[in-house]
Amino acid sequence: MGTMLSVRDLHVSYGAIKAIKGISFDVNEGEIVTLIGANGAGKTTTLHAISRLLHAESGEIEFCGHSLTHMEAYKIIKLGLTQVPEGRRVFANLTVQQNLEMGAYTRTDGPDAIAADYEMVFERLPRLKERRRQTAGTLSGGEQQMLAIGRALMCRPKMLLLDEPSMGLSPLLVQEIFHIIQDINKDGVTVLLVEQNAKKALEIANRAYVLETGTIAMSGNAQELANDPKVRAAYLGG
């Protein structure tokens, strides 16, 4: 199981504010790795720097042997690294089907392969098939999250960057979304998960990194961290 994503000495600033202060971490092929931490710790900023939605001040990011440090964002998607953004960001005025089409926008492998992936997404997320002609803005929060994941799957990712997928969802829907993430991972997609619900994230992850004010405070096996008294007190309410 080789290293798929490598982040080394990453620094990101918003003007004079240092948001990320020299973090380094790896994600291995086939893993679910989670970044947990309080609001403002730098979790989303880290994902944005990896996918080049933000420009890093310094540091190196490598994915599947390719340097991402100065790469354009659309080229990163073509390499197989796709982000599911915080807040879903679906195209509210387009239908479910049209949103999925947008996910395949950069693909060049032909209509037959893309059509097969529509069916794959509908099989994995049958609620989207039922609503394929419905405008995305009329879907529930959970359905919009499923659509955001389905749209990302249409890119044929090797790795998904998931940013707060459970935000604003009922406990029942949170459970469903996390089952979907596990199923996607079992099918061979590596996952880097940013999640405020640290308990659920640690339940499904292989490894975890704890971010505190732009630095990595702790890292290790997810279950071991879930049982660590400091992590329990700070993030798990116990």
Beta strands, then each sheet from edge to edge (+ up, - down):
strand 1: 3-14
strand 2: 17-28
strand 3: 32-36
strand 4: 58-63
strand 5: 66-67
strand 6: 81-84
strand 7: 159-163
strand 8: 190-194
strand 9: 207-212
strand 10: 215-221
sheet 1: 2+ 1- 4+ 5-
sheet 2: 6+ 7+ 8+ 3+ 9+ 10-
end
